[in-house]
Amino acid sequence: MTLRRIKSTPVRVAGVALLIVSTGMATSAVVGFIDGGGDGVALLWSTVITAVAGAAFLFGAQSGERSDPALSFAAVTWAWIAASVAGALPFLLTGVIPWRHADNALFESVSGFTCTGSTILGDIEAVPHGLLFFRQMTQWFGGMGLIVLAVAVLPALKVGGLELIDKEAPGPSTDRLTPRIRETAARLWQLYFGVTVAVSVALLLTGMSLFDAVGHAFAVVATGGFSTRAASAGAFDSIAVELVLIVGMIFCGASFSLHWQASRRGLKAYRVSEFNWYLWILGGGFLLVVWLNSSQLAFADNLRESAFNVVTIVTSTGFGTSDFTGWSVSIQLIFVLMMLIGGMTGSTTGGMKILRLQVVWRYAYREVIRSRHPRAVLPIRLGSTVVPEQVAARAVGFVLVYIGLIVIGGVVVSALGSDPVSAFSGAVSAIGNDGPALGKAGPHSNFLSYPRAARPVLMGLMLAGRLEVFPTLLMFAASARQLSRIRGQLPSRVR
């Protein structure tokens, strides 16, 4: 008797994601056994459980319609959810987070895979090194995307690779670097891996241990923000370490496809309007914060603290060297605006992305001019490029929905018991994948300050921010249709 394979692209893609996550668990188990922290066995069991589930999903299903865009939405979102659920296992099996608080383990996993960097852990240094290494790896996998990796190394997936990458990758669209999508995915991961190695070596040269260097390199390239230390980057109190992290964050906050093109065409590849805006936001934000902080900090400390915090907020990394919740209210408002914007499209950052900000700005400016000249033909331009009307409308719609989710999330979290500052800044931080918030959830605190019932709301915002708002929302419609089809394929006695 042979089992009938169901037709479900989301189930199949989720299986691939689980298999990839299991490789990270296996690597972390090796680290655990070498370290002798007692978490190696638990990580090994996590590897087995995740790999078996992944194989069952992958080989128990076959791909559905390749041309169905809604299916791509569902495939990507469910892959991320499956990875996040599996990622909670090591925290539970090691006993670092008790089973009665399984929701906290899921929060930590979601925060890692979405590259948010918000944590519920208090004494991070007490966590065994194997589990801590896996925690750092979750954001590294999430940075470039499990789907991009899947398309690069698992051609047997046999689903629409371009559609999956386009739905998973941050930003409005995905650049195709080569005619073959597998080569594009592979090159992006080659660059991603190369930058990880470069940052690791640079951090080693500053005096960091190998474990800390690799762990922080994972966080830098993914702009994730998890640290191997409770005090984050501030634990090292080193200007050299902070300079390496700043350079790494700025590099990874820009488009990886732009970096790849620059490696072939030279620095002229960076002559695009979005990259110029990115540098202006970083530079302008730094000067503004230095000016506003001039009465609170000594000049040298002001330059150092302002530079690091502006870069870590704009790139949505979320490392901490100081508690900026003690700074002036005006600076905190600037940081919230930076959280909203984020970095460039095609980067590993969160937020709305600078390209959308440019489009919305041009759109608003055009409408003001059109109010005086209603018959004028005024195309929206970014440099020499004319933005199609439907792209501009989609960008405006995205921003409205994005802000709407922040308002709804902030109201719900506040209603569940948080103070308004913590609630709304937490919603901005979660959907922007930034890490720290304001109020009780600042850089030197953790997200246990939020009521237990509020943390699932923040998890939902993290996923919506990482996977883009529209794919996450449209996933529900596609999933309902897929569930109906799967039920129709099962024997009547099972249904």
C-alpha positions in Angstrom: 0.0 0.0 0.0 1.4 3.4 -1.0 0.5 6.6 0.7 -0.9 9.3 -1.5 1.1 12.5 -1.6 -1.0 15.7 -1.1 -0.6 18.6 -3.5 0.6 21.5 -1.4 3.4 23.8 -2.2 3.4 25.4 1.3 3.8 22.1 3.0 6.6 21.1 0.7 8.5 24.5 1.2 7.9 24.3 5.0 9.6 20.9 4.8 12.7 22.4 3.1 12.8 25.1 5.7 12.8 22.6 8.5 15.6 20.6 7.0 17.7 23.7 6.7 17.0 24.6 10.3 18.0 21.1 11.4 21.4 21.6 9.9 21.8 24.7 12.1 20.7 22.6 15.1 23.2 19.9 14.3 26.0 22.4 14.0 25.0 23.9 17.3 25.0 20.4 18.9 28.6 20.0 17.9 29.4 23.4 19.6 27.5 22.2 22.7 29.5 18.9 22.9 32.8 20.7 22.4 31.8 23.3 25.1 30.6 20.7 27.5 27.7 22.8 28.7 25.3 19.9 28.8 23.1 21.1 25.9 24.5 18.9 23.2 22.1 16.0 23.7 19.0 18.3 23.7 20.2 20.0 20.5 20.8 16.6 18.9 17.3 15.5 19.7 16.0 18.8 18.3 17.9 18.1 15.2 16.3 14.6 14.8 12.8 15.8 15.5 13.1 18.8 13.1 14.7 16.7 10.4 12.1 14.0 10.5 9.3 16.5 10.4 11.0 18.3 7.5 11.5 15.1 5.5 7.8 14.1 6.2 6.6 17.5 4.9 8.9 17.5 1.9 8.4 13.9 0.7 4.8 13.7 1.8 3.7 16.5 -0.5 4.1 17.6 -4.0 4.1 21.0 -5.5 0.9 22.6 -6.6 0.3 25.3 -9.3 3.6 27.1 -10.1 1.8 30.2 -11.4 -0.3 30.9 -8.4 1.0 34.0 -6.7 -1.2 33.5 -3.6 0.4 30.1 -3.2 3.9 31.7 -3.0 2.6 34.0 -0.2 1.4 31.1 1.8 4.5 29.0 1.1 6.9 31.6 2.4 4.8 32.5 5.4 4.2 29.0 6.5 7.9 28.1 6.0 8.8 30.9 8.4 6.2 29.8 10.9 7.4 26.2 10.7 11.0 27.2 11.2 10.0 29.4 14.2 8.1 26.6 15.9 11.0 24.2 15.4 13.4 26.8 16.6 11.6 26.9 20.0 12.5 23.2 20.6 16.1 23.7 21.7 15.1 26.3 24.3 12.5 23.8 25.8 14.5 20.6 25.6 17.6 22.1 27.2 15.4 23.4 30.0 16.6 27.0 29.6 12.9 27.9 29.1 10.4 25.7 31.0 7.7 23.9 29.0 5.0 25.8 30.9 6.4 28.9 29.3 6.6 27.5 25.8 5.2 30.7 24.4 8.4 32.4 25.6 10.5 29.9 23.7 8.4 30.6 20.6 8.9 34.4 21.1 12.7 34.0 21.2 12.6 31.8 18.1 10.4 34.2 16.1 12.5 37.1 17.2 15.6 35.3 15.9 14.3 34.1 12.5 12.7 37.5 11.8 16.0 39.2 12.7 14.2 41.4 15.3 16.6 40.8 18.3 14.0 41.3 21.0 14.6 38.8 23.8 12.8 37.4 26.9 16.1 36.0 28.3 17.6 37.7 31.3 21.0 36.2 32.2 22.2 35.4 28.7 25.7 34.5 29.8 24.2 31.6 31.8 22.8 30.0 28.6 25.0 27.1 27.4 27.1 27.9 24.4 25.6 25.4 22.1 22.1 26.8 22.5 23.5 30.4 22.4 25.2 29.5 19.1 21.9 28.2 17.7 20.1 31.4 18.9 22.6 33.5 16.9 22.2 31.2 13.9 18.4 31.7 13.8 18.9 35.3 12.8 21.7 34.4 10.3 19.3 32.0 8.5 16.5 34.6 8.7 18.7 37.4 7.3 19.1 36.4 3.7 16.1 34.1 3.9 15.5 30.4 4.1 13.7 30.5 0.8 16.7 32.0 -1.0 18.9 29.3 0.5 16.4 26.6 -0.5 16.3 27.8 -4.1 20.1 27.9 -4.2 20.8 24.4 -2.9 17.7 22.4 -3.3 16.6 22.4 -7.0 14.5 19.3 -6.3 12.0 21.6 -4.7 10.5 22.1 -8.2 8.5 25.2 -7.4 8.7 28.7 -8.8 12.0 29.9 -7.4 11.6 33.5 -8.6 8.1 33.8 -7.1 9.3 32.4 -3.7 12.3 34.8 -3.6 10.3 37.7 -4.7 7.7 37.1 -1.9 10.4 36.4 0.8 13.1 39.0 0.0 12.7 42.3 1.7 11.4 45.3 -0.4 9.1 45.9 -3.3 10.9 43.7 -5.8 13.8 41.3 -6.2 16.8 42.0 -8.5 17.7 39.1 -10.8 21.5 39.1 -11.0 21.7 36.3 -13.5 19.3 34.8 -16.1 18.9 31.7 -13.8 17.3 32.3 -10.5 19.3 29.5 -8.8 22.5 31.3 -9.7 21.1 34.6 -8.3 20.2 32.9 -5.0 23.6 31.2 -4.9 25.5 34.4 -5.5 23.5 36.3 -2.9 24.4 33.6 -0.3 28.0 33.5 -1.4 28.2 37.3 -0.7 26.3 36.8 2.5 28.6 34.1 3.7 31.7 36.1 2.6 30.6 39.1 4.6 30.0 36.9 7.6 33.6 35.6 7.4 35.0 39.1 6.9 33.2 40.5 10.0 34.2 37.4 12.1 37.8 37.9 11.2 37.7 41.7 11.9 36.1 41.1 15.3 38.7 38.4 16.1 41.4 41.0 15.4 39.8 43.4 18.0 40.4 40.8 20.7 37.0 39.0 20.8 36.9 35.3 21.4 36.1 33.1 18.4 32.6 32.3 19.9 31.7 35.9 20.4 33.2 37.0 17.1 31.2 34.5 15.0 28.0 35.0 17.1 28.1 38.8 16.6 29.0 38.4 12.9 25.8 36.3 12.5 23.9 39.2 14.0 25.6 42.0 12.0 25.1 40.5 8.5 21.5 39.7 9.4 21.0 43.0 11.1 19.5 40.9 13.8 20.7 42.3 17.1 21.0 39.1 19.3 24.2 39.2 21.3 26.1 36.5 23.2 26.3 39.0 26.1 23.5 40.4 28.3 24.9 44.0 27.9 25.1 43.5 24.1 28.0 45.3 22.4 28.4 47.4 25.5 29.9 44.4 27.3 33.1 44.8 25.4 33.5 48.5 26.0 35.8 48.7 23.0 36.0 51.4 20.3 37.6 48.9 17.9 34.7 46.5 18.3 32.1 49.2 17.9 33.8 50.5 14.7 33.8 47.0 13.2 30.1 46.6 14.1 29.2 50.1 12.7 30.9 49.4 9.3 29.3 46.0 9.1 25.9 47.3 9.9 26.1 50.1 7.4 27.3 47.6 4.7 24.5 45.2 5.4 21.9 47.9 5.7 22.5 48.6 2.0 21.2 46.4 -0.9 23.1 43.1 -1.3 22.4 43.0 -5.0 23.9 46.5 -5.2 27.1 45.2 -3.5 27.2 42.3 -5.9 26.9 44.7 -8.9 29.6 46.9 -7.3 32.0 43.9 -7.2 31.6 43.6 -11.0 31.1 47.2 -12.1 33.0 49.1 -9.5 31.8 51.9 -7.2 29.7 53.5 -9.9 27.1 50.9 -9.1 26.3 52.8 -5.9 25.2 55.9 -7.9 21.5 55.3 -7.2 19.1 57.6 -5.4 18.1 55.2 -2.7 21.8 54.7 -1.6 22.2 58.5 -1.5 19.2 58.8 0.7 20.5 56.0 2.9 23.8 57.8 3.5 22.0 61.1 4.1 19.7 59.6 6.7 22.6 58.0 8.5 24.7 61.2 8.4 21.8 63.6 9.1 20.6 61.5 11.9 24.0 61.3 13.5 24.6 65.1 13.4 21.1 65.8 14.8 21.5 63.4 17.7 25.0 64.7 18.4 23.5 68.2 18.6 20.6 67.2 20.8 22.9 65.2 23.1 25.5 67.9 23.4 24.4 69.0 26.9 24.1 65.5 28.3 27.4 63.8 27.2 31.0 64.8 26.9 32.0 65.5 23.3 34.0 62.2 22.7 31.3 60.1 24.4 28.6 61.9 22.5 30.2 61.1 19.1 30.7 57.5 20.0 27.3 56.8 21.5 25.4 58.8 18.9 27.2 57.1 15.9 26.6 53.6 17.2 23.0 54.1 18.2 22.0 55.9 15.0 23.5 53.2 12.9 22.0 50.3 14.9 18.6 51.9 14.8 18.5 52.8 11.1 19.7 49.4 10.1 17.2 47.8 12.5 20.0 45.8 14.1 19.3 46.7 17.7 22.7 46.2 19.4 23.1 48.3 22.6 25.9 50.2 24.1 23.9 52.5 26.3 20.3 53.0 27.4 18.9 55.7 25.1 15.6 55.7 27.0 17.4 58.0 29.4 18.1 60.5 26.7 15.9 63.4 25.7 12.4 62.8 24.4 13.2 64.5 21.1 16.0 61.9 20.5 13.7 59.0 21.3 11.2 60.3 18.8 13.9 60.5 16.2 14.8 56.9 16.9 11.2 55.9 16.5 11.1 57.6 13.1 14.3 55.8 12.1 12.7 52.5 13.2 9.8 53.2 10.8 12.1 53.9 7.8 14.7 51.1 8.0 17.4 50.5 5.5 17.5 49.9 1.7 15.5 47.4 -0.3 17.4 44.2 -0.9 19.2 44.5 2.5 18.6 42.4 5.6 17.1 45.4 7.5 13.5 45.9 8.6 11.2 48.9 8.4 9.3 50.3 5.5 12.5 50.7 3.5 13.9 53.9 2.0 12.7 53.2 -1.5 9.1 53.3 -0.4 9.8 56.5 1.5 11.1 58.0 -1.7 8.1 56.9 -3.7 5.6 58.2 -1.1 7.4 61.5 -0.8 7.4 62.0 -4.6 3.8 60.9 -4.8 2.7 63.4 -2.1 4.7 66.2 -3.8 3.1 65.4 -7.1 -0.4 65.6 -5.6 0.3 69.0 -4.1 1.4 70.3 -7.6 -1.5 68.6 -9.2 -3.9 70.4 -7.0 -2.9 73.6 -8.7 -2.4 72.1 -12.2 -5.0 69.3 -12.4 -4.4 68.6 -16.1 -0.6 68.4 -15.8 1.1 65.1 -16.6 3.5 64.5 -13.8 5.3 61.2 -13.7 6.9 60.0 -10.5 10.7 59.9 -11.0 13.5 58.4 -8.9 16.6 59.8 -10.6 16.2 58.9 -14.2 13.7 56.1 -13.5 10.0 56.7 -14.0 8.0 54.8 -11.3 4.9 53.0 -12.8 1.6 54.2 -11.3 0.7 50.8 -9.9 4.0 50.5 -8.1 3.5 54.0 -6.6 0.0 53.1 -5.5 1.2 49.9 -4.0 3.9 51.7 -2.0 1.3 54.2 -0.7 -1.0 51.4 0.2 1.8 49.5 1.9 2.7 52.5 4.1 -1.0 53.0 5.1 -1.4 49.4 6.1 1.9 49.4 7.8 1.0 52.4 10.0 -2.5 50.9 10.5 -1.0 47.7 11.9 1.2 49.7 14.3 -1.8 51.6 15.6 -3.8 48.4 16.0 -0.9 46.6 17.6 -0.2 49.5 20.0 -3.8 49.8 21.0 -4.1 46.1 21.7 -0.8 45.8 23.6 -1.8 48.9 25.7 -5.2 47.4 26.4 -3.6 44.2 27.6 -1.7 46.1 30.3 1.3 47.9 28.9 1.9 51.7 29.3 1.2 53.6 26.0 4.9 54.5 25.4 6.1 50.8 25.8 3.1 49.6 23.8 3.3 51.8 20.7 7.1 51.8 20.6 7.1 48.0 21.0 4.7 47.8 18.0 7.0 50.0 15.9 10.0 48.0 17.0 8.4 44.6 16.4 7.0 45.3 12.9 10.3 47.1 12.0 12.4 44.2 13.4 14.4 46.6 15.4 14.8 44.9 18.8 14.7 47.5 21.6 11.8 49.8 22.2 11.2 52.7 24.5 9.7 52.8 28.0 10.1 49.5 29.9 11.5 47.7 26.9 14.7 49.7 26.3 18.1 48.3 25.3 19.0 47.3 28.9 15.6 45.5 29.5 13.8 42.6 27.9 10.3 41.9 26.5 9.2 40.1 29.7 8.2 43.6 30.7 5.2 43.1 28.4 2.1 41.1 29.6 2.1 37.5 28.5 -1.0 38.0 26.4 0.7 40.9 24.6 3.7 39.0 23.4 1.8 37.0 20.7 0.6 40.3 19.2 4.3 41.4 19.0 5.2 38.1 17.4 2.6 38.6 14.7 4.0 42.1 14.0 7.5 40.6 13.8 6.4 38.1 11.1 4.4 40.8 9.2 7.4 43.1 9.2 10.0 40.5 8.1 7.9 38.9 5.4 6.3 42.1 4.3 2.7 43.1 5.2 0.8 42.1 2.0 2.2 38.5 1.7 1.4 37.9 5.4 -2.1 39.1 5.1 -2.8 37.4 1.8 -1.4 34.2 3.1 -4.6 33.5 5.1 -6.8 33.5 2.0 -4.3 31.2 0.1 -4.0 28.9 3.2 -7.8 28.5 3.5 -8.0 27.5 -0.1 -5.1 25.0 0.3 -6.6 23.5 3.4 -9.9 22.9 1.5 -8.0 21.2 -1.3 -5.9 19.0 1.1 -9.1 17.9 2.8 -10.5 17.0 -0.5 -7.5 14.8 -1.3 -7.8 12.8 2.0 -9.9 9.6 2.3 -13.4 10.3 3.5 -12.8 8.4 6.8 -9.9 10.7 7.6 -11.9 13.8 6.8 
